[in-house]
């Protein structure tokens, strides 16, 4: 029961932080028109608020359930003395002592009036706080198994992995909202294609970083091909890798087939079938991405494959 609760808390927290970062980052690079920015801002504001609150509540649950898992007693998840002892006397607790105020700051920042209008300065503040919250996860994961130079390399790689995943997975939600709203008002396709091209450019960088950082992380956590195949951790990592390939294939179909086809039509309603397929692919990426987050949530509770489990 403790393990299931911990996996669930990790999943919700990871998903909420990824959405907070990726959704806030999207308006900063997508070159939205004034009309599109206004429409997206109205839709994105409640999503950002919900994600930030979800991150806060699930983060507190994650910490409490981890404390209970350490002691073996579920009651310790709400025991003041036990919580305080872990918070102030362990490296895990020290990281959470920083993360908790960050989560509160993020919730407060999303209440700023400029967020609903996607004011660049305000959105940049939200993006920065969400980015710090996201990369701080590198301080409480499997990177702690290393020491010295290896630890620094592993943490740096994990930070890059988290940011790239957040930008790509979290950006899919505002992209789908953008496509849906622009289909309704039937704006010129050049605006839609421009935003899609910007997202694809970000996606290229994210995929490259994910491949490089994922390889480095696997080197530290798996160690050998036999561990990859024979351990539960390694097998789940293979599942995650397969899902990643599926997401890349969907993204490639968008970039090299659907977007060029849309560019041939002057208006969105002139390429309605292509736009519908594009939205379907983006939805597919979101679903697969959530499954990836679920796999990562389980991996975080297992010993690395290099330990033979």
N, C-alpha and C positions, 0 to 999 in steps of 0.2 A: 504493500500500500504506500509506504514511504517513497519507494523508488518510482512508482507510477505518478505520485503527486509531484515529485521532483522533476520528472521528465515533462509533465504537463506545464509546470510553472516555467521551466526553461523554454519550452516551445512558445508559450504566449509571450514571454519577455523578449525572446529573440525576434519574433515576428513583429512585435510592437516597436522595438527599437529600430529594426530595419526599415519599417514603414516610415517612422518619424524622420530618419535620415534621408532615405531615398526620395520620399515625397517632398520634403522641404528643399532638397537639392535640385529637383527637376526644373522649377521655374528659373533657376540661376543659369542654366546652360541651354534651355530649349528654345529661346528666342520667340516667345509667345507674342502674338499681337495684343493690342490693348483690350480688344473685345474678348479674345480667348483667355487672357489673363484674368479678367473680371469674372468670367463664367467659372473658370477653374478655381479661383480663389474662394468663391462661395461654396463650392463642393468640397474643397480640400480642407477648409478650416475645421469643420466638425470631425473629419477623419483624423487630422493631426491631434486635436484635443483628445479624442477617444484613444488614439495610439499612445499618447503620452501618459494618460491616466492608467491605461492598461499596463504600460511598462512599469509604472510606479507600484501598482498593486501586485503584479506578478513578480516584480523584483523583491518586494518584501516577503512574498510567499516563498520564493526561491531561497532567500537567505534563511528564513525560519525552518524550512524543510531540510536544508543542508545541515543546520545545527542539530536538528532532530536525528538526521542520518548519522552524524558524527557520534552522537551519544547513544543512539539506538532506542530512544524513547520519544514517541510522538509528542508527548506533553512538553518536552523541552523546546518545541517550536514556539511556544508562547511563554516560556519561563524567563523572567526578567534577568535573573542572575546568570543563567546559562548563556542567554543571548549576549549579555554585556561582556561575559568572559571571552566568547568567540570574537566579538566585535573588536575588542581592544587588545587581545593577547595573541591573535593569529594574523598571518599575512592575508588570508582570505578575508578576515573581518576588516582589516585596514583598507582593503580595496573597496569593500562595501560601505565603509564609513565615508568614503569620497563619493561613491556612486549615488548614495541616497540623496544628498543635497543636490547633485546634478539632476536627478530625476525631478525633484521639486522645482528647480530652476527652469527645466524644460517645460513643465506644465505651466509655470507662470509666464514664460516667454511667449507661448502660443496664445495667451490671452491678450497680447498686445494688439491694438487696433489695426496695425499695418499688415498683419498676417492674412486677414480675410481679403485684402486687396493685393496680396503678393508684393508688397513693398520690398524692394531688393535688400535694403539695409536690415529690415526686420526679419525677413526670411533668412538672410545670411546669419543672423544671431541664432535663430532656431536651428539652422543647419549645423553651425559650429557646436552648439550644445549637444545635439543629437550625435554628431561625429565623435565627440569626446566620450559620451556615454557608450557608444558602440565599441570604440577601440579599447575602452577600459576592461572589456570582457577578456582581452588578451592576458590580463593580470590575474585571472581566476580560473584559467583553463589548464590544459595539459602542458602549456609552456613552462610550468613550474617544475617539471621533472628534470630540466636542464640547469646547468650552472655555468658561470663565467661567460666566455665568448659565445658558446653554443646557445645559452639562454638568451643573449641579446639578439642573435640572429633569428632564433625561433620566435621571440616576441615581435620583432620587426616584421617578420614574414606574416605572422598571425594578424598584426595590425593592418597590413596591406590587404590580406585576404578578407578581413571583416569589412573594410571600407569599400572594396570592389564589389563584394556581395551585396552590401547595403545599397550602393548606387544602382546596381542592376535590378535586383529583386524589388527594392523599395520604389524604384522609378516606374515599375510596370503599372502600379495602381493609378498614379496621376496620368500616365500615358493612356490607359484605357478610358479614364474619365474624359480626357481631351478628345479622344476619337469619338466617343459617344455624343458629347455635346456638339462637336463640329458636324457630325452627321445630321443632327436635328436641324441646325441652322443652314446647312449646305453652303459652307464657305468655299472660296476658291481652293482648288487642290494644291496650289503652290505653297500655301501656308501650312497645310497638313504635311506635305512632303518635306518642307523645311524642318519642321519639328521632328518628324520621323528620322530624318538624316542626322540631326543633332543627337537624338537618342542613340542611333546606331553607332555614331562616332564614340560616344561614351561607352557603349556596349563593347566595341572593339578593345578599348583600353581595359575595361573590367575583365573581359575574358582572358586577355593576355596576363593580367596580374593574378587572376585566379589560378591559371595553369601554373605559373611560376611559383607562386606562394604555396599552392597546394602540393606541388612536388617537394618543396623544401619541408613543409610540415610533415608530409608522409615519410620523408627520410628520417626525421627525428622520432616519429611515433610508431612507424611500422618496422623499419630496419631491414627487412628482407622479404623476398617473394614468398617464401614459405610461411612467414607470419601473416602476410596479406591473405593467403588462401586458407590457412588452417585455424585462424582465430575469429571469434565473433566480431571483434573490432575491425579486422581486415575485411571481412565479408560485407559488413555494413558500409565500409569505405568504398568497396567496389560498387555497391548499390548506389551510393551517392554519386560516384563518378559516372555511372550509366545515366542517371537522371540529369546530371550536368550536360552530358553529350546530347541528350534529348532536347534540353533547353537551347543549346547552341544551334541545333538543327532547325528548331522552330524560328529562332531569331534570324538565321541565315536565309530561310525561306521568305521571311518578311523583307529583308534587305535586298535580296537579289532577284526576287520574283514579284512580290506584291507591290512594293513601293515603286519600282520602275513602271509597272503596269498602271498604277494610279497616276503617275506623272504624265501619262499620255492623254489623260482626260482633264478638261479645264475645270470641272466642278465635281464635288463629292458625289452628287447624285448620278453623275455620268459614269462613275465607277463603283456603284453601290455594292455589287457583288464582291469586288476586290476589297472594299472597305470592311464588309461583313467578315470576309475570310481573315483579314488582318486582325480584327477585333477578336475573332475566335482563336487565332494563334497567340495573341497577347494573353487572353484568358487562360489558354493552355499553359503558357509559360508561368503564369501566376500559380496555377494549381500545382504544377511540377515543383515550382520554387517552394511552396508551402510543405510539400512532401520532403524536399531536401532539408528544410529547417527542422522538420520532425526527426529525420535521421540524425542530424547534427545534435539535436537535443538528447537523443539516446546515446550517441557516441560520447558525449560529455560526461556520462555517468559510468562509462566503462574504463577499465585499465587499458592503456595503449597496447597495440599489438606486439610491440617489442618486448613486453613483459610476458607474452605468451598466453593471453587470455582473451 
